[in-house]
């Protein structure tokens, strides 16, 4: 297969591992900076060029779209879709997953457990909004944050109101959630590929830190999931329409809760914690899809 990886930085661990895994399995692979891709659109014809040259025909494209370039990056993914290039994560599911509020709405609609969440716009409604949520602590999150950025724990009502006021002053979109104290700063990252959990790790925040992100100094270890946990992770990825996803789960007193579904999960932490070749699993998924596609073609 000819595979393209959309990544702004070819030296990133995840990009390098995907490139390595593809080449080890005998595929041709090229890393493309999505911001250097540009397109021509007209009825019945979709053209993509890169750094002044036409791109070859690819069999698959793996998007690694960062939050800072969501709009343009997903436009590039969409253009590849129009050119009939397979992608495990299509443009619209990436956009849905990137918006935490939309993601939670879709998960709740399908009956999946999640932390109680409130959202509002008008400052006059803040007190009632917090009363709908319940007593603090409260977790206040930017709707489009990533890697634990823009996430604040407020221990008191006054603190919640102050943080909300500050976020509104920045014209930021945010949501407020209940704090799951019994999780003790830990969550489970499940890596779902092609409707299967291929690896999972338990992440633990460092001492005094409620966020478990490895970028925040957290630690990780491989963890075995029970059948229910696997099913919830797979369902969450399917609800979002993602073929490759990182699904974050919390074990709470009232059951399993979905924290987030990530459309561009990093490979470094989970590969090192679990010793699973996650990059290889992603390439194998592309291979299975390509075989099915060829089998359906008329002779």
Secondary structure, DSSP 8 states (H G I E B T S, - for coil): -EEEEE-S-TTSHHHHHHHHHHHHTT-EEEEE-GGGEEEEEETTEEEEEETTEE----SEEEE---GGGHHHHHHHHHHHHHTT-B-SS-HHHHHHHHSHHHHHHHHHHTT-----EE----GGGHHHHHHHH-SS-EEEEETT--TTTTEEEE-SHHHHHHHHHHHHHTT--EEEEE--GGGTTEEEEEEEETTEEEEEEEEE--TT-----GGGT-EEEE----HHHHHHHHHHHHHHT-SEEEEEEEEETTEEEEEEEETT--SHHHHHHH---HHHHHHHHHHHHHHHHHHHS--
